[in-house]
């Protein structure tokens, strides 16, 4: 199967799950509308899909949300099959994605380093 088709299907799945989260269709109390579906990787045989979930909430809340999504996997698969007109819907595995938090932490570190460098330049100019 073509790579472009897998990417497109992943984006469609991501969009449908995001709609379910925002509309509150998933009734599990652990699942919050603040969860964000970053990306979906679909296997070449369309048998499995790995859904990466993140949020700016506390880590424990996000972990509970991922567990809630995993327990609602059957409902989500049924809705995907109905909305996307898929004959075979992939099994879904929800994974906690910490790339956003990692990116924010790296950005802060870079800002701290550049501030320190600017302070050292100002001090060296004052000494001359």
C-alpha positions as a printed NumPy array, in Angstrom:
array([[  0.   ,   0.   ,   0.   ],
       [  1.295,   3.442,  -0.848],
       [  2.879,   5.55 ,   1.856],
       [  0.735,   8.549,   0.938],
       [ -2.454,   6.542,   1.45 ],
       [ -1.311,   5.395,   4.909],
       [ -0.509,   8.968,   5.916],
       [ -3.863,  10.192,   4.623],
       [ -5.721,   7.449,   6.474],
       [ -3.789,   8.31 ,   9.637],
       [ -4.85 ,  11.927,   9.307],
       [ -8.482,  10.928,   8.812],
       [ -8.359,   8.726,  11.911],
       [ -6.707,  11.53 ,  13.875],
       [ -9.42 ,  13.956,  12.828],
       [-12.264,  11.601,  13.733],
       [-10.838,  10.773,  17.17 ],
       [-10.236,  14.49 ,  17.806],
       [-13.877,  15.206,  16.945],
       [-14.974,  12.514,  19.383],
       [-12.847,  14.056,  22.131],
       [-14.072,  17.602,  21.534],
       [-17.732,  16.658,  21.279],
       [-17.612,  14.537,  24.44 ],
       [-18.761,  11.34 ,  22.713],
       [-16.357,   9.276,  24.809],
       [-18.087,   9.026,  28.179],
       [-15.161,   7.695,  30.203],
       [-14.498,  10.185,  33.062],
       [-10.731,   9.761,  32.628],
       [-10.89 ,  11.129,  29.088],
       [-10.694,  14.918,  28.91 ],
       [-11.377,  17.227,  26.   ],
       [ -7.935,  18.726,  26.693],
       [ -6.236,  15.652,  25.256],
       [ -4.611,  16.213,  21.895],
       [ -4.098,  13.598,  19.199],
       [ -0.702,  14.445,  17.699],
       [ -0.41 ,  11.818,  15.001],
       [ -1.506,   8.359,  13.967],
       [  0.81 ,   5.747,  12.469],
       [ -1.03 ,   3.062,  10.486],
       [  0.661,  -0.242,   9.686],
       [  1.099,  -1.238,   6.055],
       [ -1.503,  -4.011,   6.294],
       [ -4.032,  -1.645,   7.962],
       [ -4.244,  -4.034,  10.905],
       [ -2.895,  -1.695,  13.572],
       [ -2.828,   2.008,  14.285],
       [ -0.707,   3.689,  16.93 ],
       [ -2.303,   6.911,  18.197],
       [ -0.014,   9.415,  19.948],
       [ -1.78 ,  11.427,  22.659],
       [ -0.471,  14.464,  24.551],
       [ -1.713,  17.377,  26.61 ],
       [ -0.52 ,  20.297,  28.688],
       [ -2.214,  18.805,  31.743],
       [ -0.295,  17.048,  34.507],
       [  1.402,  13.81 ,  33.51 ],
       [ -0.814,  11.633,  35.713],
       [ -3.976,  13.12 ,  34.204],
       [ -2.703,  12.442,  30.709],
       [ -1.76 ,   8.862,  31.627],
       [ -5.274,   8.313,  33.009],
       [ -6.707,   9.799,  29.821],
       [ -4.659,   7.419,  27.676],
       [ -5.903,   4.476,  29.766],
       [ -9.468,   5.741,  29.358],
       [ -9.021,   5.973,  25.599],
       [ -7.601,   2.458,  25.522],
       [-10.608,   1.129,  27.414],
       [-12.932,   2.891,  24.939],
       [-11.037,   1.428,  21.977],
       [-13.941,  -0.763,  20.87 ],
       [-16.345,   2.166,  20.745],
       [-13.784,   4.315,  18.91 ],
       [-13.161,   1.553,  16.334],
       [-16.891,   1.162,  15.724],
       [-17.33 ,   4.908,  15.196],
       [-14.309,   5.034,  12.877],
       [-15.674,   2.166,  10.79 ],
       [-19.025,   3.904,  10.507],
       [-17.716,   7.436,   9.796],
       [-14.869,   6.473,   7.453],
       [-16.707,   3.628,   5.69 ],
       [-13.867,   1.206,   6.393],
       [-14.322,  -2.509,   5.837],
       [-11.572,  -3.469,   8.267],
       [-10.828,  -1.013,  11.037],
       [ -7.327,  -1.259,  12.54 ],
       [ -6.788,  -2.198,  16.159],
       [ -5.864,   0.972,  17.996],
       [ -3.102,   1.402,  20.532],
       [ -2.996,   4.707,  22.394],
       [  0.469,   5.931,  23.397],
       [  1.456,   8.832,  25.647],
       [  3.459,  11.315,  23.563],
       [  5.722,  13.594,  25.57 ],
       [  7.328,  15.329,  22.608],
       [  5.524,  18.635,  23.259],
       [  6.725,  18.772,  26.877],
       [ 10.218,  17.805,  25.724],
       [ 10.197,  20.555,  23.091],
       [  9.08 ,  23.176,  25.618],
       [ 11.822,  22.088,  28.041],
       [ 14.459,  22.281,  25.295],
       [ 13.231,  25.723,  24.259],
       [ 13.563,  26.951,  27.85 ],
       [ 17.095,  25.557,  28.066],
       [ 18.079,  27.313,  24.837],
       [ 16.599,  30.586,  26.118],
       [ 18.559,  30.236,  29.378],
       [ 21.805,  29.618,  27.486],
       [ 21.287,  32.614,  25.194],
       [ 20.513,  34.84 ,  28.196],
       [ 23.716,  33.694,  29.883],
       [ 25.71 ,  34.373,  26.711],
       [ 24.25 ,  37.877,  26.416],
       [ 25.079,  38.602,  30.064],
       [ 28.674,  37.443,  29.529],
       [ 28.992,  39.671,  26.428],
       [ 27.743,  42.687,  28.366],
       [ 30.164,  41.997,  31.201],
       [ 33.114,  41.615,  28.812],
       [ 32.216,  44.884,  27.074],
       [ 32.053,  46.7  ,  30.402],
       [ 35.502,  45.465,  31.392],
       [ 37.235,  46.76 ,  28.267]])
